[in-house]
Amino acid sequence: MPEYPNETIQVLEERRSVRAFVPDSITEEERKIITSAALRAPNGGKMSKFSLIDVRDRALKEKIAAFCDNQRFVATAPGVYIVLADYSRWFRLFRKYVKTLGVAINIPREDEILLSAVDALLAAENMVIAAQSLGIGSCFIADIIINYRQVKELFALPKYVMPVTLCIFGRSAEPPRERTVRIDAPVVHRDRYTELPDDRLLDMIRPLIPRGANGKPVMSEEEYVGRYYVRRLGSWLSFERARNVHEMFEDWLKSPYEEQ
């Protein structure tokens, strides 16, 4: 058992993604603790530009699972939270109370898309760490952005509200997984960015390549890179993800005054 300097570091180091859950394994009090942690996350300008949808209805969970590339464990997870970037409250407040002598007030632009998404993701991270401290497993599902139009309609998302990620919670129904391997490349740079040399690029992904029972890699580095390329940039799913994000941004940046 590794030794950690304190319990907080232990929670961070031992957190794993969980995709098989014990049914009904979160209490109402634990839900309050998890969502309260979201509210305590850092946020820009004290604006808390995020919202959460706590999805309890089984039929809605089934639809979310279908939206998220048919990941069936989503439908049976005890805790399902859609994490949203949300500028709607603030824009409505500005529109109602900021006086501009009859001139339309400015709308939130690309910078606020990014900053609202940052608020949402900081809240989501706080949630999974709080859950881990309670012995509750979690998983991030980014695929909630793939079917943006359907999600928007199903959950009645107003303008300036868009899905960023899905957080799934529940006590694990499986033994704890081993610590997830990360890339072999420096991610902390001193004073200025240092680019990884070309001859180190394959070294970077070697720890990620699956190994067989004999301990040897099951594929070459080049094959692994090719498969990852298809998965992230060349698959149908990657194109759908990009198309839906583009639609989200288009909806956000479209002037609301044109709709009047």
C-alpha positions as semicolon CSV with decimal commas, in nm:
position;residue;x (nm);y (nm);z (nm)
1;M;0,000;0,000;0,000
2;P;0,157;0,334;-0,102
3;E;0,214;0,596;0,165
4;Y;0,056;0,936;0,104
5;P;0,131;1,264;0,282
6;N;-0,238;1,313;0,369
7;E;-0,590;1,186;0,300
8;T;-0,658;1,442;0,026
9;I;-0,360;1,323;-0,179
10;Q;-0,469;0,963;-0,122
11;V;-0,817;1,039;-0,260
12;L;-0,665;1,205;-0,567
13;E;-0,415;0,926;-0,630
14;E;-0,658;0,639;-0,580
15;R;-0,951;0,770;-0,781
16;R;-1,037;0,541;-1,075
17;S;-1,309;0,547;-1,341
18;V;-1,594;0,307;-1,255
19;R;-1,839;0,166;-1,509
20;A;-2,021;-0,105;-1,310
21;F;-2,225;0,002;-1,010
22;V;-2,412;-0,142;-0,713
23;P;-2,779;-0,041;-0,763
24;D;-2,918;0,236;-0,541
25;S;-2,578;0,284;-0,378
26;I;-2,595;0,660;-0,312
27;T;-2,794;0,814;-0,028
28;E;-2,970;1,150;-0,046
29;E;-2,720;1,291;0,203
30;E;-2,430;1,177;-0,017
31;R;-2,592;1,342;-0,318
32;K;-2,608;1,669;-0,126
33;I;-2,241;1,640;-0,032
34;I;-2,141;1,576;-0,394
35;T;-2,343;1,865;-0,536
36;S;-2,232;2,097;-0,257
37;A;-1,873;2,023;-0,359
38;A;-1,961;2,143;-0,710
39;L;-2,074;2,477;-0,568
40;R;-1,742;2,515;-0,383
41;A;-1,532;2,479;-0,698
42;P;-1,332;2,781;-0,816
43;N;-1,527;2,993;-1,061
44;G;-1,462;3,309;-1,259
45;G;-1,591;3,632;-1,109
46;K;-1,806;3,450;-0,849
47;M;-2,051;3,387;-1,134
48;S;-2,076;3,004;-1,113
49;K;-2,151;2,979;-1,484
50;F;-2,264;2,616;-1,469
51;S;-2,570;2,409;-1,384
52;L;-2,635;2,042;-1,306
53;I;-2,926;1,823;-1,406
54;D;-2,971;1,537;-1,159
55;V;-3,131;1,269;-1,377
56;R;-3,332;1,020;-1,171
57;D;-3,596;0,900;-1,420
58;R;-3,501;0,561;-1,567
59;A;-3,650;0,640;-1,907
60;L;-3,438;0,956;-1,931
61;K;-3,130;0,759;-1,829
62;E;-3,202;0,511;-2,108
63;K;-3,217;0,795;-2,360
64;I;-2,894;0,945;-2,230
65;A;-2,721;0,607;-2,261
66;A;-2,838;0,587;-2,623
67;F;-2,716;0,942;-2,688
68;C;-2,375;0,855;-2,540
69;D;-2,277;0,596;-2,801
70;N;-2,498;0,332;-2,635
71;Q;-2,292;0,303;-2,317
72;R;-2,543;0,087;-2,131
73;F;-2,400;0,130;-1,782
74;V;-2,523;0,491;-1,790
75;A;-2,884;0,369;-1,784
76;T;-2,838;0,174;-1,459
77;A;-2,601;0,408;-1,273
78;P;-2,737;0,534;-0,938
79;G;-2,617;0,890;-0,999
80;V;-2,636;1,061;-1,339
81;Y;-2,559;1,433;-1,363
82;I;-2,548;1,638;-1,681
83;V;-2,294;1,916;-1,631
84;L;-2,382;2,231;-1,824
85;A;-2,203;2,552;-1,914
86;D;-2,464;2,812;-1,819
87;Y;-2,456;3,183;-1,900
88;S;-2,834;3,211;-1,927
89;R;-2,897;3,347;-1,577
90;W;-2,641;3,624;-1,614
91;F;-2,744;3,730;-1,963
92;R;-3,108;3,754;-1,857
93;L;-3,000;3,959;-1,554
94;F;-2,793;4,194;-1,770
95;R;-3,071;4,226;-2,024
96;K;-3,326;4,317;-1,760
97;Y;-3,125;4,560;-1,551
98;V;-2,839;4,707;-1,758
99;K;-2,957;5,033;-1,918
100;T;-2,810;5,112;-2,261
101;L;-3,044;5,392;-2,380
102;G;-3,237;5,157;-2,601
103;V;-2,932;4,993;-2,756
104;A;-2,917;4,613;-2,742
105;I;-2,669;4,496;-2,478
106;N;-2,364;4,293;-2,579
107;I;-2,402;3,917;-2,597
108;P;-2,159;3,658;-2,449
109;R;-1,894;3,570;-2,708
110;E;-1,634;3,294;-2,759
111;D;-1,442;3,386;-2,445
112;E;-1,750;3,322;-2,232
113;I;-1,804;2,983;-2,395
114;L;-1,457;2,883;-2,279
115;L;-1,488;3,040;-1,933
116;S;-1,832;2,889;-1,873
117;A;-1,702;2,546;-1,976
118;V;-1,409;2,591;-1,737
119;D;-1,648;2,668;-1,450
120;A;-1,852;2,359;-1,538
121;L;-1,552;2,126;-1,554
122;L;-1,405;2,256;-1,229
123;A;-1,740;2,182;-1,065
124;A;-1,744;1,834;-1,220
125;E;-1,395;1,756;-1,091
126;N;-1,493;1,865;-0,741
127;M;-1,790;1,630;-0,761
128;V;-1,587;1,321;-0,850
129;I;-1,325;1,394;-0,584
130;A;-1,594;1,444;-0,319
131;A;-1,755;1,118;-0,431
132;Q;-1,423;0,933;-0,411
133;S;-1,375;1,056;-0,054
134;L;-1,710;0,894;0,032
135;G;-1,617;0,562;-0,129
136;I;-1,834;0,634;-0,433
137;G;-1,699;0,563;-0,781
138;S;-1,742;0,792;-1,079
139;C;-1,690;0,828;-1,450
140;F;-1,682;1,121;-1,692
141;I;-1,873;1,072;-2,018
142;A;-1,784;1,335;-2,278
143;D;-2,014;1,173;-2,536
144;I;-2,308;1,373;-2,396
145;I;-2,205;1,640;-2,650
146;I;-2,255;1,407;-2,949
147;N;-2,634;1,444;-2,976
148;Y;-2,658;1,810;-2,883
149;R;-2,993;1,884;-3,048
150;Q;-3,165;1,587;-2,885
151;V;-3,016;1,666;-2,543
152;K;-3,116;2,031;-2,578
153;E;-3,475;1,940;-2,661
154;L;-3,513;1,658;-2,409
155;F;-3,390;1,868;-2,116
156;A;-3,534;2,202;-2,234
157;L;-3,198;2,379;-2,240
158;P;-3,241;2,753;-2,301
159;K;-3,005;2,979;-2,496
160;Y;-2,655;3,010;-2,345
161;V;-2,681;2,668;-2,181
162;M;-2,494;2,374;-2,332
163;P;-2,380;2,028;-2,215
164;V;-2,013;1,990;-2,132
165;T;-1,986;1,646;-1,974
166;L;-2,179;1,375;-1,795
167;C;-2,081;1,262;-1,444
168;I;-2,182;0,910;-1,340
169;F;-2,174;0,798;-0,975
170;G;-2,223;0,484;-0,768
171;R;-2,039;0,236;-0,552
172;S;-1,835;0,000;-0,764
173;A;-1,965;-0,350;-0,831
174;E;-1,615;-0,464;-0,929
175;P;-1,280;-0,492;-0,749
176;P;-1,070;-0,173;-0,766
177;R;-0,880;-0,135;-1,091
178;E;-0,508;-0,086;-1,109
179;R;-0,380;0,268;-1,135
180;T;-0,434;0,401;-1,488
181;V;-0,116;0,435;-1,691
182;R;-0,038;0,779;-1,832
183;I;0,179;0,891;-2,123
184;D;0,556;0,899;-2,076
185;A;0,609;1,265;-2,154
186;P;0,677;1,576;-1,946
187;V;0,361;1,777;-1,888
188;V;0,516;2,022;-1,642
189;H;0,746;2,276;-1,808
190;R;0,984;2,516;-1,636
191;D;0,952;2,884;-1,733
192;R;0,870;2,813;-2,098
193;Y;0,716;2,535;-2,307
194;T;0,962;2,265;-2,421
195;E;0,846;2,067;-2,723
196;L;0,890;1,690;-2,711
197;P;1,151;1,584;-2,972
198;D;1,025;1,378;-3,267
199;D;1,243;1,084;-3,167
200;R;1,065;1,073;-2,829
201;L;0,710;1,065;-2,964
202;L;0,685;0,685;-2,977
203;D;0,840;0,660;-2,631
204;M;0,549;0,872;-2,510
205;I;0,284;0,609;-2,588
206;R;0,472;0,287;-2,508
207;P;0,328;0,262;-2,152
208;L;-0,024;0,279;-2,298
209;I;0,009;-0,023;-2,528
210;P;-0,181;-0,326;-2,389
211;R;0,027;-0,629;-2,296
212;G;-0,055;-0,998;-2,317
213;A;-0,027;-1,262;-2,046
214;N;0,343;-1,297;-2,130
215;G;0,399;-0,927;-2,058
216;K;0,480;-0,840;-2,419
217;P;0,298;-0,566;-2,615
218;V;0,008;-0,700;-2,822
219;M;0,077;-0,455;-3,106
220;S;0,350;-0,231;-3,242
221;E;0,383;0,135;-3,150
222;E;0,286;0,236;-3,504
223;E;-0,027;0,019;-3,495
224;Y;-0,129;0,167;-3,162
225;V;-0,084;0,521;-3,293
226;G;-0,290;0,438;-3,602
227;R;-0,574;0,297;-3,395
228;Y;-0,573;0,598;-3,165
229;Y;-0,576;0,834;-3,462
230;V;-0,887;0,666;-3,601
231;R;-1,054;0,673;-3,261
232;R;-0,988;1,041;-3,191
233;L;-0,972;1,208;-3,532
234;G;-1,079;0,965;-3,802
235;S;-1,389;0,784;-3,677
236;W;-1,756;0,856;-3,739
237;L;-1,786;0,937;-3,369
238;S;-1,509;1,199;-3,386
239;F;-1,679;1,373;-3,679
240;E;-2,016;1,367;-3,503
241;R;-1,858;1,510;-3,190
242;A;-1,699;1,793;-3,388
243;R;-2,020;1,866;-3,577
244;N;-2,224;1,889;-3,259
245;V;-1,973;2,113;-3,085
246;H;-1,980;2,339;-3,391
247;E;-2,360;2,353;-3,365
248;M;-2,341;2,435;-2,994
249;F;-2,103;2,721;-3,063
250;E;-2,318;2,847;-3,352
251;D;-2,628;2,848;-3,131
252;W;-2,443;3,030;-2,856
253;L;-2,298;3,298;-3,087
254;K;-2,622;3,363;-3,277
255;S;-2,766;3,696;-3,166
256;P;-3,085;3,656;-2,963
257;Y;-3,211;3,984;-3,104
258;E;-3,245;3,827;-3,449
259;E;-3,504;3,589;-3,305
260;Q;-3,741;3,867;-3,202
